[in-house]
């Protein structure tokens, strides 16, 4: 997960996040964006993060690591 996107979202963090994605978006070695690690219970938050990644880079998948809440987060990621 990007260090710039945390539970407390503000304009500065979003700007840093966007700059980070734009910096690496055209790099062929980036296969997917790693969204978060073990955020099983943060279903809505995970969905919002996925939408943000896809808004900036719609062609690259987003990867999410969950422990047990795969079904609950099925709309929150492209790869688990």
Secondary structure, DSSP 8 states (H G I E B T S, - for coil): --TT--SS--HHHHHHHHHHHHHHTT-TT--EEEEEES-TT-HHHHHHHHHHHHHH-TTSEEEEE-SS-TTTTTTS-SB-
